[in-house]
Amino acid sequence: IDPESVRLVGVEPIRFAYEDVAAPVSDANDCKCTTDGPDGFLDLTLKFDTQRIIEAIGDVNEGEVLILELTGNLLGSLPNEMLIEGADCIIIRGAKTPIKGK
């Protein structure tokens, strides 16, 4: 995966790393994190600017669960030639009042 081509709801990562952080979730349709720990395989971890993600998704409320689209390209491919698509879920935490996006 070309880390610089990855977008989460259209927002590029501010940094990335390769590290063994977690095993895959057992049910990809369930929006829960695994507590299994590292599984021996390198993971591509991406960090995003929280404010830019909020602006991209709009208003959210405490406890809301959202599925966000993730796109990118494979290394060495032209844009959209070897497109990858996926999703990640987020749970809004710590919001006392609705968070306002654009």
PyMOL commands that set and color helices and strands:
alter all, ss='L'
color gray80, all
select helices_A, chain A and resi 3-5+50-57
alter helices_A, ss='H'
color red, helices_A
select strands_A, chain A and resi 7-8+15-19+43-47+65-73+83-91
alter strands_A, ss='S'
color yellow, strands_A
deselect
rebuild
show_as cartoon
